[in-house]
Amino acid sequence: MKTLDELQEFYGSTLVEQLSLLENMRSKLVARLAIAAAIIAATVLIALLLIVRMAPVHVVMFAVVGGIVLFTFVASILSRGYVREFKIRIIGRIVKFLDENLNYVPHGCIPKSKFVASEIFKTRPNRYKGDDLVTGNLGGTQIEFSELHAEYESGSGKNRSRRTVFKGLFFIADFNKNFTCHVVVLPDTAEKLFGGFGKLLQSWNLARDQLIKLEDPRFERSFAVYGNDQIQARYILSTSLMERIINFREKTGRRIYLSFVGSKVFVAVTYTKRLFEPKIFTTLLDFEMVREYFEDLQLAAGIVDDLNLNTRIWSKR
């Protein structure tokens, strides 16, 4: 994998020129946004002055919220071209810098069908979006990953509610072995909270297959594993792989989920922030910003090495 020294050299030789051009676009965008904000604020203020004495409080609040929503919509339209250019010129180049065999599609994402097929999340989302799709072959292993935001919305009107199923990076790779079982590895919160009783609670999870019993106490304290075949599950989750998964979780410092289905490995890494989006109200001429994008991309692409997916222990038939 590329080092920070190599990234620093790439930044100076390639990215600074592109960032300087985009910085000019950003400055013009900020000026247009300021004008739009002033016009909308003035319009809302005038409306409030006209109706505040005769309208109930909720009408006033509606006007204020309406102004905010309108500005958000206008800002999205005004910034669309800038965002597109940034992703092509900067994120696309960083992806190629990581590995020439990787391809980048700014507005693509992992299909919903593959997200559901992973069996990691039992709630099927009815609101689904994503971007920043990366695909390619790393050392003989086919991979794809993207940012995803999957939600489930229910009810209507005042009873409408929406909850996040998953938000973060979603990664898929060829596991280089045919297997008929499916195994899901989830963050273990029950055992951490309730100890031995937590393991009993895990076994009562009727939405999942049987609880897989493993011989690594450290791994079992960190994850709950479910599958439909005890023997094959232990065959997939070898001692070395369990150690690598623990190390990967500690490296990311985030909640991670994995599954092994259809000879593929699926990895979900939770994020609360939007990934690979350009700055609008701060300068782009900042190496630390580029470093952050690089490290997030490298974390995803590095799963191949972190889980040792290029080692052909098994052969496909």
C-alpha positions in Angstrom: 0.0 0.0 0.0 1.1 3.6 -0.6 2.8 5.5 2.2 2.2 9.0 3.5 5.5 10.1 2.1 4.4 8.9 -1.4 1.1 10.7 -0.9 2.9 13.9 0.0 5.0 13.7 -3.2 1.8 12.9 -5.2 0.1 15.9 -3.6 2.8 18.3 -4.6 3.3 16.9 -8.1 -0.3 16.3 -9.2 -3.0 17.4 -6.7 -2.0 20.9 -5.9 -2.5 22.1 -9.4 -6.0 20.6 -9.6 -6.9 21.8 -6.1 -5.8 25.4 -7.1 -8.3 25.3 -10.0 -11.0 23.9 -7.7 -10.2 26.5 -5.1 -11.2 29.2 -7.6 -14.5 27.4 -8.2 -15.1 27.1 -4.5 -14.6 30.8 -3.9 -17.1 31.7 -6.6 -19.5 29.1 -5.2 -19.3 30.6 -1.7 -20.0 34.1 -3.2 -23.1 32.7 -5.0 -24.3 30.9 -1.9 -23.9 34.1 0.1 -26.1 36.0 -2.4 -28.7 33.2 -2.4 -28.7 33.2 1.4 -29.2 37.0 1.5 -32.1 36.9 -0.9 -33.9 34.1 0.8 -33.3 35.7 4.3 -34.6 39.0 3.1 -37.7 37.4 1.5 -38.4 35.5 4.7 -37.9 38.6 6.8 -40.3 40.7 4.7 -42.9 37.9 4.8 -42.6 37.7 8.6 -42.9 41.5 9.0 -46.2 41.3 6.9 -47.7 38.4 8.7 -46.3 38.3 12.2 -49.1 40.4 13.8 -51.9 38.4 12.2 -50.4 34.9 11.9 -50.1 32.2 14.6 -46.7 31.2 15.8 -46.7 27.9 13.8 -47.1 29.9 10.5 -44.0 32.0 11.5 -42.0 28.8 12.2 -43.2 27.4 8.9 -41.8 30.4 7.1 -38.4 30.1 8.8 -38.1 26.4 8.2 -39.3 26.9 4.6 -36.5 29.4 4.1 -33.9 27.0 5.4 -35.2 24.2 3.2 -35.2 26.4 0.2 -31.6 27.5 0.8 -30.6 23.9 1.2 -32.2 23.0 -2.1 -30.6 26.0 -3.9 -27.2 25.2 -2.4 -27.5 21.7 -3.6 -28.1 22.9 -7.2 -25.4 25.6 -7.1 -22.8 23.2 -5.8 -23.5 20.3 -8.1 -20.9 21.1 -10.7 -18.3 21.9 -8.1 -18.8 18.6 -6.4 -18.7 16.6 -9.6 -15.4 18.3 -10.7 -13.9 17.7 -7.3 -14.7 14.0 -7.3 -13.4 13.5 -10.8 -10.2 15.6 -10.4 -9.3 14.7 -6.8 -11.0 11.5 -5.5 -10.6 9.8 -8.9 -6.9 10.6 -8.9 -6.4 9.4 -5.4 -8.1 6.1 -6.2 -5.7 5.6 -9.2 -2.8 6.6 -7.0 -3.8 3.8 -4.6 -3.8 1.3 -7.4 -4.0 1.6 -11.2 -6.3 -1.4 -11.3 -9.0 0.4 -9.4 -11.8 2.2 -11.2 -13.9 5.0 -9.7 -17.6 5.9 -10.5 -18.5 9.1 -8.5 -22.2 8.6 -8.6 -22.3 4.8 -8.5 -22.8 2.6 -5.5 -23.1 -1.0 -4.4 -26.6 -2.2 -5.6 -29.3 -2.7 -3.0 -29.6 -6.3 -4.1 -26.0 -7.1 -3.0 -26.5 -5.2 0.3 -29.5 -7.3 1.1 -27.8 -10.5 -0.1 -25.1 -10.0 2.5 -27.6 -10.9 5.2 -25.8 -8.6 7.6 -28.8 -6.4 8.3 -32.2 -8.1 8.7 -34.2 -4.9 8.1 -34.7 -4.4 4.4 -34.3 -0.7 3.6 -36.9 1.1 1.6 -34.7 4.3 1.3 -31.3 3.5 -0.2 -28.6 5.7 -1.7 -24.9 5.9 -2.1 -22.0 7.1 -4.1 -18.2 6.9 -4.7 -18.2 3.4 -6.1 -14.7 1.8 -6.4 -14.2 -1.5 -8.3 -11.2 -3.5 -9.5 -8.8 -6.3 -8.9 -6.2 -6.1 -6.2 -3.6 -8.8 -6.3 -6.0 -11.2 -7.9 -9.0 -10.5 -5.7 -12.0 -8.8 -7.2 -13.3 -6.0 -4.9 -16.0 -3.3 -4.9 -16.9 -0.8 -2.3 -18.9 2.4 -1.9 -20.4 4.7 0.6 -24.0 3.7 1.5 -26.9 5.2 3.5 -29.7 2.7 3.9 -32.8 3.6 5.9 -36.2 2.2 6.8 -39.2 4.5 6.8 -42.6 3.5 8.2 -45.9 5.2 8.9 -47.3 8.3 7.4 -48.0 11.9 8.3 -47.3 12.7 12.0 -46.7 9.0 12.6 -43.9 8.7 10.0 -40.6 7.6 11.4 -37.3 6.9 9.8 -34.3 5.0 11.1 -30.9 4.2 9.8 -30.2 0.6 8.9 -26.6 1.3 7.9 -24.4 4.4 7.1 -20.8 4.0 6.1 -18.5 2.1 3.8 -19.7 -1.2 2.4 -17.1 -3.6 0.9 -17.5 -6.8 -1.1 -14.7 -9.2 -2.2 -14.2 -12.6 -3.6 -13.3 -15.0 -0.7 -11.6 -17.4 -3.1 -13.5 -20.4 -1.8 -16.8 -22.1 -2.6 -18.9 -22.8 0.5 -22.6 -23.6 0.9 -23.2 -22.1 4.3 -23.6 -18.5 5.3 -21.9 -16.9 8.3 -22.7 -13.4 9.8 -20.3 -11.7 12.2 -21.9 -8.9 14.3 -20.5 -6.6 17.0 -21.1 -8.2 20.3 -22.8 -5.8 22.7 -24.9 -8.4 24.7 -21.9 -10.3 26.1 -20.0 -7.1 27.0 -23.0 -5.8 28.9 -24.3 -9.0 30.5 -21.5 -11.5 30.4 -22.6 -15.1 30.3 -26.2 -14.1 30.3 -25.5 -12.1 27.2 -24.4 -15.2 25.4 -27.8 -16.8 26.3 -29.5 -13.7 24.9 -27.5 -14.1 21.7 -28.7 -17.7 21.3 -32.3 -16.5 21.6 -31.9 -14.2 18.6 -34.8 -15.7 16.5 -34.0 -13.5 13.5 -30.7 -15.2 13.0 -29.4 -18.7 12.4 -27.8 -20.7 15.2 -25.2 -19.1 17.3 -21.7 -20.4 16.3 -19.5 -21.5 19.1 -15.9 -20.6 18.6 -12.7 -21.4 20.6 -11.3 -17.9 20.6 -12.6 -16.1 23.8 -11.2 -12.8 22.7 -13.1 -13.0 19.4 -16.3 -14.1 21.1 -16.1 -11.1 23.5 -15.9 -8.8 20.5 -18.3 -10.5 18.1 -21.4 -12.6 17.9 -21.4 -15.1 15.1 -24.4 -16.7 13.5 -24.6 -19.3 10.7 -26.4 -22.4 9.4 -23.4 -24.8 9.7 -21.2 -25.0 12.7 -18.4 -27.0 11.0 -18.2 -24.9 7.9 -18.4 -21.7 9.9 -15.3 -22.7 11.9 -13.6 -23.7 8.7 -14.2 -20.2 7.3 -13.3 -18.4 10.6 -9.9 -19.8 11.0 -7.8 -18.8 14.0 -5.7 -16.4 11.8 -8.7 -14.9 10.2 -10.3 -14.2 13.6 -7.1 -12.5 14.7 -7.1 -10.4 11.5 -10.7 -9.3 12.0 -10.0 -8.2 15.6 -6.9 -6.3 14.4 -9.0 -4.6 11.7 -11.6 -3.6 14.2 -9.0 -2.1 16.4 -7.3 -0.4 13.5 -10.6 1.3 12.3 -11.9 2.1 15.8 -15.4 1.7 14.4 -18.2 -0.8 14.5 -17.7 -3.4 11.8 -20.0 -6.2 10.5 -19.0 -9.1 8.3 -20.7 -11.9 6.5 -19.6 -14.8 4.3 -22.2 -15.6 1.7 -22.0 -17.2 -1.8 -18.2 -17.3 -1.8 -18.0 -13.6 -1.0 -17.0 -11.7 2.0 -19.0 -8.6 2.9 -17.7 -5.9 5.3 -19.7 -3.0 6.6 -17.8 -0.2 8.4 -20.0 2.4 10.1 -19.4 6.2 9.6 -21.5 9.1 10.7 -19.9 11.6 8.4 -20.3 11.9 4.6 -17.2 10.5 2.9 -15.2 11.9 0.0 -17.3 15.2 -0.2 -15.4 18.5 -1.0 -15.1 21.3 1.5 -17.2 24.4 0.7 -16.5 26.9 3.4 -12.9 26.1 4.1 -9.9 26.1 1.7 -9.1 23.1 -0.4 -5.3 23.8 -0.3 -4.7 21.7 2.8 -2.7 18.5 2.7 -4.5 17.2 5.8 -7.8 17.2 3.9 -6.3 15.1 1.2 -4.7 12.8 3.8 -8.2 12.2 5.3 -9.7 11.2 1.9 -6.6 9.0 1.2 -6.9 7.2 4.6 -10.6 6.5 4.2 -10.0 5.0 0.7 -7.0 3.1 1.8 -8.9 1.6 4.8 -11.4 0.1 2.3 -9.0 -1.0 -0.3 -6.7 -2.3 2.5 -9.3 -4.8 3.7 -7.8 -7.2 1.1 -4.5 -7.2 3.0 -6.0 -6.9 6.4 -8.0 -10.1 5.9 -5.3 -11.7 3.8 -7.7 -12.3 1.0 -5.0 -12.7 -1.6 -3.6 -15.9 0.0 -5.1 -18.8 -1.9 -5.5 -21.3 1.0 -8.4 -22.9 -0.8 -9.1 -23.3 -4.5 -12.5 -22.8 -6.1 -14.1 -25.7 -7.8 
